[in-house]
């Protein structure tokens, strides 16, 4: 897939990020390590996604003198994981900006139609004044991401971004056609979806692997 046609997409290209995603792909990676690597990947992706965040000058005193230096206003940032898998990325993002607000959107996928359904939504106030970063490890069909964006817009969000670890071409296409103005950050772009709408080669069900609920 040639993603250069989509001006809002950033496919991250770093050897360490690729290495960590390869660990996530391995079916033998245990839950504890999987969870830790998801956090580390979120830190790496967040570092890139937050590169344009606004700063303001704050007066501080170094051991030498008083000075005004740039700092991030964390309360102007909001991280919104799509439950439940997106929760695995929250710790990594808040490690970067501990004062950021966190909201939650609950969506589940119908096993027959593969369509997303909302079951929970709890968001901070004044969402229209915040830079909102939606978090979900997998961008498969794009249905959940598109629905989450719609929901956030209904709650007043105006400045939106989406961060995922692995994406399928089908999901990227759907997301970008629905939201050509929203920055999309991808850790890895995979080959395709299979008949069950799982990303290939992918890493399986991210939520199950993060929370240790993989069916034997």
Secondary structure, 3 states (H helix, E strand, C coil): CCHHHCCCEEECCCHHHHHHHHHHHCCCCCHHHHHHHHHHHHHHHHHHHCCCCCEEEEEEECCCCEEEEEEECHHHEEEEEEECCCHHHHHHHHHHCCCCEEEEEEEEECCCCCCEEEEEEECCCCHHHCEEEEECCEECCCHHHHHHHHHHHHCCCCEEEEEEEEECHHHHHHHHHHCCCCEEEEEEECCEECCCCCEECCCCCHHHHHHCCCCC
